[in-house]
Amino acid sequence: MSTTTIRLPEELKARVAAAAKRAGTSTHGFILEAIAEKTAQVGRRADFDAVAEERYARIASSGKTVPWQEMRGYLEERLAGKKVKRPVARKLAR
């Protein structure tokens, strides 16, 4: 395992130490967990962005989409536990 040095302002260092104590862990462990969480968050965001870009490219190339009102109604029915037919994407008038 390699070593990395970070410089923290005293105020942040004190806040980290207090948060680590409340969490029942060491400052070192708290910082490692924070770095791991942030790294995972950035990875999830990159995955989300990639899916969004792919979906938008599909909409742009086909010109087909589902109007929000239809999709909202579909989702509300699903949340209510009802069996509903999925809306079909179609070209919309511009």
C-alpha positions, -999 to 999 in steps of 0.1 A, spaced: 0 0 0 14 34 -9 14 65 12 -2 98 1 2 130 21 -27 155 21 -26 190 36 -58 199 54 -67 233 68 -68 231 106 -106 238 106 -113 209 82 -89 186 101 -108 193 133 -141 187 116 -129 154 102 -115 143 136 -149 151 153 -169 133 126 -146 103 128 -151 102 166 -189 104 162 -187 76 136 -166 54 160 -136 52 137 -102 66 133 -95 98 114 -75 77 89 -103 52 84 -128 80 81 -108 97 53 -103 64 35 -140 57 36 -148 92 24 -124 88 -6 -139 54 -14 -174 68 -13 -165 98 -35 -147 75 -60 -178 53 -62 -201 83 -66 -180 96 -95 -181 62 -111 -219 60 -108 -222 95 -122 -200 85 -152 -222 54 -158 -254 75 -155 -240 101 -180 -230 73 -204 -265 58 -203 -281 92 -208 -259 100 -237 -267 67 -254 -304 72 -249 -303 107 -262 -284 95 -293 -311 69 -299 -338 95 -296 -319 119 -319 -313 92 -345 -348 77 -345 -368 109 -337 -390 87 -315 -399 93 -279 -428 90 -254 -446 122 -243 -440 129 -206 -478 129 -198 -481 93 -211 -449 82 -193 -460 98 -161 -494 81 -163 -477 48 -169 -454 52 -140 -482 63 -116 -502 32 -126 -472 10 -120 -466 25 -86 -502 19 -77 -495 -18 -85 -517 -19 -116 -507 -39 -147 -504 -15 -175 -491 -17 -211 -458 1 -216 -461 33 -238 -448 29 -273 -422 54 -285 -433 73 -317 -422 102 -337 -437 134 -323 -448 165 -343 -424 193 -340 
